[in-house]
């Protein structure tokens, strides 16, 4: 899979990193503009922009798109966040006592690394695989990302440790997707299951009686969590009878790999029975339209 390599540094002071987002500043900020597609990376005067880590979805630590900030069970969300920061090379982090996810100081102040990217999402974040240390090729060049290079990235490491869910979009080539899925299976079927897989209720069914159920108790695919939060914020009721219709209205477009069916609306793969909510397809069997 051809991707643009950009060399630079990870910087976290003044930001709120989590298990699938971190800020990055290219050595040459103009290289942001080498990323193809209709969107440009949003960056500050120094060139620092935000990454959305490709092919993964971490438990939410501060989700607030449609209402007050909420989180999924924080122990696992923070485990993914802390592994991101440790893996790239931060040795200590100080956070704001009020805005608790915001970093006020770090050691070191920045960490050298590189990213592999080929697109920018609707929030103007670079969609990227993240690498550490010296890059294997020159910055600003297109490189072919095979499974060997994939396995050196932060994204793959988080999947291998069971700290994040897979989340696929159509722009990701099938060979890398298949390699990630194989790594998911190893983490999920390990004895005991690694990380979040020991508590995952996405396929077995989560008991949802209100917002607290999904913020403190149940571990589910973050994409499903976000849809539930947005649904609750609409009406403030724990009644799930309207949730399938809400999912249909949201209109997520995706391919179901085992059947080859292209469909619209997560209601096609989410079952609601009373207070039980579950997905009827594996998350790694779904490939979403790029946002």
C-alpha positions in Angstrom: 0.0 0.0 0.0 1.7 3.3 -1.0 1.7 5.9 1.7 3.5 9.2 2.3 6.2 9.2 4.9 6.6 12.3 7.0 9.4 12.7 9.6 8.8 14.9 12.6 8.1 14.8 16.3 5.2 13.9 18.6 4.2 16.7 20.9 1.5 16.5 23.6 1.7 19.5 25.9 -1.6 21.4 25.7 -3.4 18.5 24.0 -5.6 15.7 25.2 -4.1 12.5 23.7 -6.0 9.2 23.9 -5.6 5.7 22.6 -6.0 6.6 18.9 -5.2 10.3 18.7 -1.9 12.1 19.2 -0.4 15.4 17.9 2.6 15.4 15.5 4.7 18.2 14.0 6.6 17.5 10.8 10.2 18.7 10.5 9.0 20.4 7.4 5.3 21.5 8.0 4.9 22.0 4.2 4.9 18.2 3.9 1.4 18.1 5.3 0.3 19.5 1.9 1.8 16.5 0.2 -1.1 14.3 1.5 -3.5 13.7 -1.3 -7.3 14.3 -1.2 -9.6 17.2 -0.9 -8.8 18.1 2.7 -5.8 19.8 4.4 -4.5 18.9 7.8 -5.5 21.5 10.4 -2.3 22.7 12.1 -1.1 25.6 14.3 1.5 28.2 13.5 4.4 25.9 14.3 2.9 23.2 12.0 1.6 20.9 14.7 -1.4 18.8 13.6 -3.5 15.9 14.9 -3.3 12.3 13.9 -6.1 9.8 13.8 -4.4 6.4 14.1 -5.3 4.2 11.1 -7.4 1.0 11.5 -8.0 1.2 15.2 -10.7 2.5 17.6 -9.7 3.1 21.2 -12.2 3.3 24.1 -13.4 6.9 24.5 -11.8 8.9 27.4 -13.6 12.2 26.6 -16.3 12.1 24.0 -18.5 15.2 23.8 -19.8 15.5 20.2 -23.5 15.9 21.2 -23.4 16.6 24.9 -21.3 16.7 28.1 -18.0 14.9 28.0 -18.4 11.2 28.8 -16.0 8.2 28.7 -16.1 4.4 28.4 -14.7 2.4 31.4 -11.6 4.5 32.1 -9.1 1.8 33.2 -9.0 0.3 29.7 -9.2 3.7 27.9 -6.3 5.1 30.0 -4.3 1.9 29.4 -4.4 2.5 25.7 -3.6 6.2 26.1 -0.7 5.5 28.4 0.7 2.8 26.0 0.5 5.3 23.1 2.6 7.8 25.0 5.1 5.3 26.4 5.6 3.5 23.1 6.5 6.7 21.2 8.9 7.7 24.0 7.4 9.9 26.6 8.7 9.0 30.0 6.5 11.2 32.2 3.4 13.2 31.8 1.7 15.8 34.0 -2.0 16.6 33.5 -4.3 19.5 34.4 -6.1 18.9 37.7 -9.3 20.3 36.3 -9.3 19.3 32.6 -7.9 15.9 33.6 -7.1 14.6 30.1 -5.1 17.7 29.1 -1.3 17.5 29.3 0.5 20.4 30.9 4.1 19.0 30.9 5.9 16.0 29.5 9.4 14.5 29.5 10.8 14.9 27.0 9.0 17.9 25.5 8.9 16.2 22.1 9.8 12.8 20.7 11.2 12.2 17.2 9.3 9.8 15.0 7.5 9.5 11.6 4.1 8.8 10.2 2.8 6.9 7.2 -0.4 8.6 5.7 -2.5 8.9 2.6 -5.5 10.9 3.7 -7.1 13.5 5.9 -10.4 12.8 7.7 -13.5 15.1 8.1 -12.1 16.5 11.3 -8.9 17.5 9.4 -6.7 15.0 11.1 -4.1 13.0 9.2 -5.1 9.3 9.1 -1.8 7.6 9.8 0.3 4.7 11.0 2.7 6.0 13.6 6.4 5.0 13.8 9.1 5.9 16.3 12.7 6.8 15.9 14.4 7.3 12.6 12.3 6.6 9.5 13.3 3.8 7.2 13.0 6.1 4.1 13.3 9.7 3.3 10.7 12.2 4.5 8.3 13.5 1.9 8.4 10.4 -0.2 5.9 7.7 -1.1 6.8 4.3 0.4 5.2 0.9 0.0 3.8 -0.2 3.4 3.8 -4.0 3.6 2.9 -6.2 6.5 6.5 -6.1 7.7 6.5 -2.3 8.0 3.0 -2.4 9.5 4.2 -4.6 12.3 6.7 -1.9 13.4 4.0 0.7 13.9 2.2 1.9 17.1 -1.2 0.9 15.5 -0.2 -2.7 15.2 1.3 -2.8 18.7 -1.9 -1.6 20.2 -3.9 -4.2 18.3 -1.4 -7.0 19.4 -1.8 -5.9 23.1 -5.6 -6.0 22.9 -5.8 -2.3 23.9 -7.9 -1.2 20.9 -10.6 -2.5 18.5 -10.0 -2.7 14.8 -11.9 -0.2 12.7 -11.6 -0.4 8.9 -12.3 2.1 6.2 -12.2 1.4 2.4 -8.9 3.3 1.9 -7.0 0.6 3.8 -5.7 -2.1 1.5 -6.9 -5.6 2.1 -3.5 -7.1 2.8 -2.9 -4.8 5.7 -6.5 -5.3 6.9 -6.1 -9.0 6.8 -2.8 -8.8 8.8 -4.5 -6.7 11.5 -7.4 -9.0 11.7 -5.1 -12.0 12.2 -3.4 -10.0 15.1 -6.8 -9.2 16.6 -7.6 -12.9 16.6 -4.4 -13.7 18.4 -5.1 -11.2 21.1 -8.8 -12.1 21.4 -8.2 -15.9 21.7 -5.1 -15.7 23.9 -5.4 -17.4 27.3 -6.5 -15.2 29.0 -7.7 -12.8 26.3 -5.6 -9.7 26.1 -6.6 -6.2 27.3 -10.2 -5.2 26.5 -11.0 -8.6 24.9 -11.4 -10.1 28.4 -14.4 -7.8 29.0 -15.7 -7.1 25.5 -19.5 -7.4 25.3 -19.9 -6.2 21.7 -20.9 -9.6 20.3 -22.2 -11.3 23.5 -24.5 -8.4 24.4 -24.2 -5.4 26.7 -26.9 -4.7 29.3 -27.8 -1.0 28.7 -30.2 0.6 31.1 -28.9 4.2 30.6 -25.8 6.2 30.0 -24.1 4.9 33.2 -24.2 1.3 31.8 -21.9 2.2 28.9 -19.7 4.8 30.7 -18.8 2.7 33.8 -19.8 -1.0 33.2 -20.0 -2.3 29.6 -17.0 -2.5 27.2 -18.2 -2.3 23.6 -16.9 -1.1 20.3 -16.4 2.6 20.6 -18.3 3.3 17.4 -21.4 1.6 18.9 -20.7 3.5 22.2 -20.7 6.8 20.4 -24.0 6.0 18.6 -25.6 5.1 22.0 -24.4 8.3 23.6 -25.7 10.4 20.8 -29.1 8.6 21.0 -29.4 9.2 24.7 -28.4 12.8 24.3 -31.3 13.3 21.9 -34.0 12.3 24.2 -32.6 11.7 27.7 -34.4 8.4 28.0 -33.0 5.0 28.6 -35.7 3.5 26.3 -33.9 1.6 23.5 -36.9 0.9 21.4 -36.0 3.7 19.1 -32.3 2.9 18.8 -32.5 0.8 15.6 -34.4 3.6 13.9 -31.8 6.1 15.1 -29.0 3.9 13.6 -30.9 3.8 10.3 -31.1 7.6 10.3 -27.4 8.0 11.0 -26.8 6.2 7.7 -23.3 4.7 8.3 -22.3 3.1 5.0 -20.3 -0.1 5.1 -19.4 -3.4 3.5 -20.0 -6.7 5.3 -17.0 -8.7 4.2 -18.2 -12.3 4.6 -21.3 -11.7 2.5 -20.0 -9.0 0.2 -23.2 -6.9 1.0 -22.9 -3.1 0.9 -25.4 -1.6 3.3 -26.4 1.6 5.0 -27.3 1.9 8.7 -25.7 0.1 11.7 -29.2 -1.3 12.5 -28.4 -3.9 9.9 -25.7 -5.4 12.3 -27.0 -4.3 15.7 -29.7 -6.2 17.6 -31.7 -4.7 20.4 -33.7 -7.0 22.7 -35.1 -5.2 25.7 -32.0 -3.8 27.4 -29.6 -6.0 25.6 -27.6 -4.5 22.8 -25.2 -6.5 20.6 -23.6 -6.5 17.2 -24.4 -9.5 15.0 -21.2 -9.1 12.9 -17.6 -9.0 14.0 -16.3 -5.5 14.0 -13.4 -6.7 11.9 -15.8 -7.9 9.2 -17.1 -4.4 8.5 -15.4 -1.9 6.2 -16.8 1.6 6.4 -16.9 4.3 3.8 -14.2 6.9 4.3 -15.4 9.9 6.2 
